[in-house]
Each structure stands twice: as structure tokens, then as C-alpha cells.
């Protein structure tokens, strides 16, 4: 695999992210040329195109970028924790835990401020079960881990079906769309971008220790890392990130799985480079996927989670095939 | 001289089995210890305990006079290093990155400094792997990985170096080279070396001290010349050792027929 200098890799990923945002701002029912998009971003002229960009496309594109970046970061952290490239919040049932908790809260009539903490509690519970069981060996085999994750995901899915069957028919379409992963209501990107920024900061602070974790937790401990503390920090951070993404956009799968892998293919191996590159690529990926979701069969919109799953499942199967340890 | 590492009355067990009862051990700077014993006799378990990886044993072991259970991992790593019997090559890192990990405990910067990278290359050169620095460590052979791990230990530069069967993937030439390198680095200037091994001749020729672990709770520790005698080792392994005359003194071996 090619090893590039970190600065060049980051510049490459940043360029990709900006390009994806530009494409997303230009595409839609009214196509707006690139140079006009750039012009309107910095100068308001009160035209219709200006309002489309400022009030509709920019908030949504930034939300998609933030959710994509958050999911990519959560996936990258889980892959380190497991020393396994199959880590992903959706595949391992962590998103399912957050979704179930949020749906249960909605059914119980809880108001919006409660749904975030509920999502976090559901995600953390899933993390503890899946990772706790997989942890009994220092180097968990992919089979054991995936089985635990799949069983957890199936359990959550049953609870979700239960919640849906009990919910009022009027609410059903909205709930279903949210469950499949949907960004059409995501018009307030600021909190998500804040979560992404803080999460990336925390992850970069942990990154030197994450590099050591690649040699197994016992070896990392001998080299100076407190394994219990590092695990707790990773559980907390990955759950928080997953919960933030799920609470905003439902369960969007495979971004967390595919993106760190793309970053590695580009040559990022050191976690101090891999994590920011993953965030940028994940953001770009979901921004493009969401653009496709709202333009492919316009004026109707697809839930973006369906698109990422359609693209992600083959990639997952390919990764699984490559994993010799299975 | 105060001991580097001290074990007081440690009862070591594994899965309900007594491995060592009331173990007392003091390791001083300049010493080279070889731990010998039958398979499953607790050599690896003891080494892990000495590295602070077995919480139940940590209170009985002191490093520089501080009990291991009160020593944070990062401070411990400045004084104590361990090369595992089955090391992991990492996920996608190069051999150089594997070696650089040894510098973590002493690192003050978030990013590696040019001096650190130069020191890591120097360590790779010391084990004869400088040509493989940029290679993915997952493609190293067993012996190359072991040597890269020894290079990482050199970069970590702990006072006390523990190695679990460090020679079991190495050809004879590399065994001698690595032993010389380890002794040169870790038996002077306040360092000490502990090796788990299977070769009784190693105990006789390279060790200053020896610990025999019988695996049933019995143990003997002391100067190599007094502890690793032919009678004691024959009893330890349950097989009589023969003495042969070699050019550099007598050697022990077994009759394979």
C-alpha cells in the first residue's frame, strides 16, 4: 500500500470533502452552477438561488457532512478497540440500541431533550454487551464479535418492530423514514458539527494510545497505556458519537465501516492521520450519498440509509472475504 | 545496592494450580536472570506478574521500592519492559512504527520528533533490520518480528527488561547475536535482564542468576553456578542431563536415542 506524507493525505481528503460539499450545494431541483454557488456562499443577493443555498442546501449538506464524519470516527474507534476492520456502529448493533431507546422514549411520550440521553444510554448498553463479550480474549476473533453484534442487532430490531406496532398510525411513516436513516429534516448542523469537532479532538488526544492498542492491550499496557482507562474512554466516546448521529439522522449503516478502510487504502495507517482523514472522507461520502438520495427520484426523496446500505453491503462482504482470521 | 525488582512472598497460581508458593526474589542492577522450568510450569505467568499484568500479584511485587499496584502504566513503562512470547505485529503499521511505539512512555510531544525517528532507525540497525524499516510489519517472518520487538525494547530502554522465550523463532546465529546485544545493553548502567528460556546451557553460560520453577509450587533461586547444577536441572526436567566437553568448557545435553 502506498505511504503518503500526512500533510498530503490530509490535503487530499480535505479537497475531497470540499468538492463533495460543492457538488451537493449545486445539485437539486434547481441546478446552480459551481461558480455561482461559490459566489452566493460569500455574497448574499437575496435571489431565490441564494435562499435555496442558505436556508435549505447548506444546512442539510453540513448536517450530512457532520453525521458522516461522526459515523466514520465511531467506526474507526471501534475498529481499533477490536483490532478488526469489521467494526461499525450499525453492524455491531450499537446504532440499533440507540434507535430502540429513542423509539421507546417517543412512545412513552418523552419530549425531545430526553431523546439524546436515551440514545446515548441505548448505544452504551449495546457497546458494553458486544465489546464485553468479545473482550474475554485479548484478540477477539471476528466470528465471535460479529455474532454478538448481529444477535444484538436482531434483538434491537425486534424491539423496534414492537415499538412500531404499538405506535399511532399517523406517526408511522415519519418513524420509519427516521429509522432507515434520513436527513431531510436535518437543518440545524451547528450542534452536530460541535459534536464532530469535540469528538475528533478527543480522538486525536487518544490517538497515540490507539496506535499502541494495535499490538494488543497487554503489549500496550507494558508500553505505558492503562488498558482499562483507554477502553472506558473508547466505549464512552464511540457511544456518544453513535448516539449523536442516530438521534439526528436515524440508523445510517456502513459509513463507519467503509471510510476507515478507504483512508487506509489511501495510505493512512497512523491513527493520528487515519482519524482526521476518516472524518473528512466520511463526511464527503455521506454528503454525496444524501445528494443522491434527494435527487435520484426527485421530487421524491430516498432515505439515505437505504443508499449507504446498498453500497455498503457489498463492501462489507468483500472485507469479510479478505479477513483470513475468520 | 537496593534491588530493581523485589518479590515478597508471592503465591502464584493458574486455574487452581499452585505454580510457585511463597516466592522471594530480588533482582539487582547488572544481573542477568534465566528462568527455567517444565512446560506449563508458570514461567510466562510469573513474567506477566513481574510486568504488572496480573492484578492479584501486583501488591507483592515492588519496582524501585514502589508496589506495582500503585504504579501508573506509563511510569511503570519507563522502568520495565516485556517482550511477549507471542508478539502481535500490529494492524497496518510499518516495522519502524512498531519500534517507535517503544518511545511512548518517554514521549513529551504528540507527534514523533526527528530524534525519536532516528533513534528508532538506530534500534532497527542494532538488530539488523534497517532494510525492512518501511515494510508492513505483518509481512515480517517470525524471527524478524521478534528482532523488531527487541528493537522496540531497546528504544523503550527500561531498567528491567523481561523477555519470554526471545530466541524461539531465531536461527542459531541470530540467537547468539541477540543474546549478546541484550546482555550488552541490559546488564550494565543500572539495567537488569530476565529471560525465560528452555536451553540449560544458556543458564550456565549467560546467566548470572537462575530461577527454577518446578510447576508444583517448588522453586529455587540464586546464583547460576549454585542453582543451575546438573543434578538440579535433571530433576527439574525429569530427565538426566549428560555432560560433554566443549571448547569453551563443559556443555549439557541429552541422549536422543
Interface residues (C-beta under 8 A of the other chain):
Chain A: X1 X3 X83 X139 X204 X208 X209 X211 X212 X214 X215 X216 X218 X219 X221 X222 X223 X224 X225 X226 X227 X264 X269 X270 X272
Chain B: X48 X51 X52 X53 X72 X73 X74 X76 X77 X78 X80 X81 X82 X84 X87 X88 X89 X90 X91 X92 X93 X94 X97 X98 X101 X102 X104 X105 X107 X110 X111 X134 X136 X156
